[in-house]
Amino acid sequence: MSIEQEARRAIVTAGDSGIGRATAVALAAAGIDVGLTWHTDREGAEETAAEVRAHGARAVVAQLDVADIPACGDVIDGLIAELGGVDVFVNNAGTGTQTPFLELTLDQWNQVIDTDLTGAFVCLQRAARAMVAAGRGGRLIAVTSVHGHQPMVGSNAYDAAKHGLEGLMKNLALELGGSGISAVSVAPGEIATPMTGQTDEDPHQADRPGIPLGRPGDAREVAALIAFLASPEAAYISGASIAIDGGMLQMGPQAGAAIQSHDWRTV
């Protein structure tokens, strides 16, 4: 397979809710079988699997702790074997902490870095090895963050991990392109998901004056972008980081001019 061909099998980590669930369903709607993982919410993963199967696609579910290194890679290997291969790998699992730099503990740092960067490396590498061995090419897609582009006070470990993951994906585009494998980062801004404390909230009803489009994003909007990146139409996109943030990243000078207190300096 070259990256221009139709994908048949995908793996989406953290597919039990939010962006992961929406992505698994969007890929299934495109006719792709999906292996999805869960960390603590097995019920949520089974609900996602049911939605995938409702679209006529196959669903395989496995528990995954990305911070369990290198065992997390064995879970990916198992899913690949059960699916019969992998054409698209979506690294979506992640975590973060809002802790000032001077108060951040080494354990907190390690938990975020292991989950968001080192574990991601292990899982991406297992998927890439399988793609190269199969000789069909493939897509590696990492859900990063606008914080892979711009920092936020208190998000020290998260910012460092996402910057690192963005850099890793650029390198994968260089190293794996010769095998027909593309590597792309998807960098969401504020998306209405459980991770942002907005479970089951309608983002179209929320007011966000600091975002040019005036609202948070919908997980299905991010999923639609990922599904496009997995399609033959996106075959020539590699090494890019695509922000999906309602224009948030463009607010630097505008927001800086509007801020009238030093409250932003604290978490």
C-alpha positions in Angstrom: 0.0 0.0 0.0 1.1 3.5 -0.7 -0.3 6.4 1.3 -2.6 7.2 -1.7 -4.5 4.0 -1.2 -7.6 3.5 1.0 -6.9 2.7 4.7 -8.6 -0.5 6.0 -7.4 -0.6 9.6 -6.8 2.1 12.2 -5.8 2.3 15.9 -7.0 5.2 18.1 -5.6 5.4 21.6 -7.9 6.8 24.3 -11.0 6.0 22.2 -13.3 5.9 25.2 -14.4 9.5 25.1 -13.9 13.0 23.6 -11.7 13.3 20.6 -10.7 9.6 20.6 -14.3 8.5 20.5 -15.3 10.9 17.8 -12.3 9.9 15.8 -13.0 6.2 16.0 -16.6 6.8 14.9 -15.5 9.1 12.0 -13.0 6.5 10.7 -15.6 3.8 11.0 -18.0 5.9 8.9 -15.3 6.0 6.3 -15.3 2.2 6.2 -12.2 1.6 8.4 -12.0 -1.1 11.0 -10.9 0.4 14.4 -8.8 -0.8 17.3 -9.4 1.5 20.2 -7.9 1.7 23.7 -9.1 2.7 27.1 -7.2 3.5 30.4 -9.9 3.6 33.1 -13.2 3.8 31.3 -13.9 0.4 29.9 -17.6 1.1 29.6 -16.9 4.2 27.6 -14.7 2.2 25.2 -17.4 -0.4 24.7 -19.9 2.4 23.9 -17.5 3.7 21.3 -17.1 0.2 19.9 -20.8 -0.2 19.6 -20.9 3.1 17.6 -18.1 1.8 15.3 -20.0 -1.5 14.7 -23.1 0.4 13.9 -21.3 1.9 10.9 -20.5 -1.7 9.7 -16.9 -1.6 10.7 -15.0 -4.0 13.0 -14.1 -2.8 16.5 -11.4 -4.2 18.7 -10.9 -2.9 22.3 -7.9 -3.1 24.6 -6.8 -1.5 27.9 -3.8 0.7 27.6 -1.7 2.7 30.1 0.6 4.8 27.9 2.8 5.6 30.9 3.5 1.8 31.4 6.7 1.8 29.4 7.5 -0.3 27.4 4.5 -2.6 28.0 2.3 0.0 26.3 3.9 -1.0 23.0 2.9 -4.7 23.5 -0.7 -3.6 23.6 -0.3 -1.9 20.3 1.3 -5.0 18.9 -1.6 -7.0 20.1 -4.1 -4.7 18.5 -2.2 -4.8 15.2 -2.2 -8.6 15.3 -5.9 -8.8 16.0 -6.8 -6.3 13.2 -4.5 -8.1 10.8 -2.3 -5.0 10.3 -2.5 -1.2 10.7 -2.8 1.5 8.1 -3.6 4.5 10.4 -2.3 5.1 13.9 -3.8 8.0 15.9 -1.9 8.8 19.0 -4.5 10.5 21.1 -3.9 9.5 24.7 -2.6 12.2 26.9 -2.6 13.9 30.3 -1.6 17.2 31.9 -1.3 19.2 35.1 -1.8 22.8 36.0 1.0 23.4 38.4 3.5 26.3 38.7 7.0 25.5 37.7 8.5 26.1 41.2 5.9 23.7 42.7 6.0 20.9 40.1 7.3 17.7 41.5 9.5 15.3 39.6 6.8 12.6 39.9 4.3 15.0 38.2 6.8 15.8 35.5 7.5 12.2 34.8 3.9 11.2 34.7 3.1 13.8 32.0 6.3 13.2 30.0 5.9 9.4 30.1 2.3 9.6 29.0 2.4 12.4 26.4 5.9 11.9 24.9 7.8 8.7 25.9 4.8 6.5 25.8 3.7 8.1 22.5 7.2 7.4 21.1 6.9 3.7 22.0 3.4 3.3 20.5 4.2 5.3 17.4 7.3 3.2 16.9 5.4 -0.1 17.2 2.8 1.1 14.7 5.5 2.4 12.3 7.5 -0.9 12.4 4.4 -2.8 11.5 3.7 -0.4 8.6 7.2 -0.7 7.3 7.2 -4.5 7.6 3.9 -4.7 5.7 5.1 -2.5 2.9 1.8 -0.8 2.4 2.7 2.7 3.7 0.5 4.3 6.3 -0.5 7.3 8.3 0.9 8.4 11.7 -1.3 11.1 13.3 -0.5 12.6 16.7 -3.1 14.6 18.6 -0.9 17.3 20.1 -2.2 20.7 21.2 -1.9 24.4 20.6 0.5 24.2 23.5 2.9 22.4 21.2 3.1 25.9 19.5 2.5 28.3 22.4 2.9 27.9 26.2 0.5 28.5 29.1 1.3 29.4 32.7 1.2 26.2 34.8 1.4 23.8 31.9 5.2 23.3 32.1 5.3 19.5 31.7 2.4 19.4 29.2 4.0 22.2 27.1 7.3 20.5 27.1 5.8 17.1 26.1 3.7 18.5 23.3 6.6 20.5 21.9 8.6 17.3 22.0 5.8 15.3 20.3 5.5 17.9 17.6 9.2 17.7 16.9 9.1 13.9 16.9 6.4 13.9 14.2 8.4 16.2 12.0 11.3 13.8 12.3 9.1 10.8 11.4 8.0 12.6 8.3 11.7 12.7 7.2 12.7 9.2 8.2 9.6 7.3 7.2 8.5 9.1 4.0 10.6 6.7 1.9 8.4 3.9 3.2 5.3 5.7 2.1 4.4 6.7 5.7 3.2 10.2 6.4 3.4 11.8 9.8 1.1 14.7 10.8 0.3 16.5 14.1 -3.2 17.8 14.8 -3.1 20.6 17.4 -6.5 21.3 19.0 -7.2 24.4 21.0 -10.0 24.3 23.6 -12.3 21.4 22.7 -15.4 20.5 24.7 -14.4 17.2 26.1 -14.2 15.5 29.5 -10.5 16.5 29.6 -11.5 20.2 29.6 -14.4 19.6 32.1 -17.0 20.0 29.4 -18.6 16.5 29.2 -21.7 16.5 27.1 -21.7 20.3 26.8 -22.7 22.0 23.5 -19.7 24.1 22.4 -21.9 26.2 20.2 -23.7 27.5 23.3 -20.5 28.5 25.1 -19.1 32.0 25.0 -15.3 32.4 24.6 -14.4 36.1 24.0 -10.7 35.2 23.7 -11.2 32.9 20.7 -11.9 34.6 17.4 -14.7 32.2 16.5 -16.1 32.8 20.0 -16.6 29.3 21.2 -14.8 26.0 22.0 -14.4 23.3 19.4 -16.5 20.2 19.0 -14.7 16.9 19.2 -16.4 15.9 16.0 -14.7 18.8 14.2 -11.3 17.5 15.2 -12.3 13.9 14.2 -13.4 15.2 10.8 -9.9 16.6 10.3 -8.2 13.4 11.4 -10.5 11.3 9.1 -9.5 13.6 6.2 -5.9 13.2 7.0 -6.4 9.4 6.9 -8.0 9.6 3.4 -6.3 9.3 0.0 -7.1 13.0 -0.6 -4.5 13.9 2.1 -1.8 11.7 0.8 0.7 14.5 0.3 0.4 16.1 3.7 3.4 15.1 5.9 5.5 16.9 8.6 2.8 19.5 9.1 1.2 20.6 12.4 -2.4 21.6 11.7 -4.0 23.8 14.4 -7.7 23.4 14.9 -8.4 26.1 17.5 -10.9 28.7 16.2 -8.1 31.1 15.6 -6.8 31.0 19.2 -3.1 31.0 18.2 -3.5 34.3 16.3 -4.6 36.1 19.5 -1.1 36.8 20.9 -0.7 40.5 20.2 -4.4 41.2 20.3 -4.8 39.5 23.7 -1.6 41.0 25.0 -2.9 44.5 24.2 -6.3 43.7 25.9 -5.0 42.3 29.2 -5.1 44.9 31.9 -4.0 43.0 35.0 -1.2 40.6 36.0 -3.7 37.9 37.0 -2.5 35.8 34.0 0.8 35.2 35.8 -0.7 32.7 38.3 -2.5 29.4 37.8 
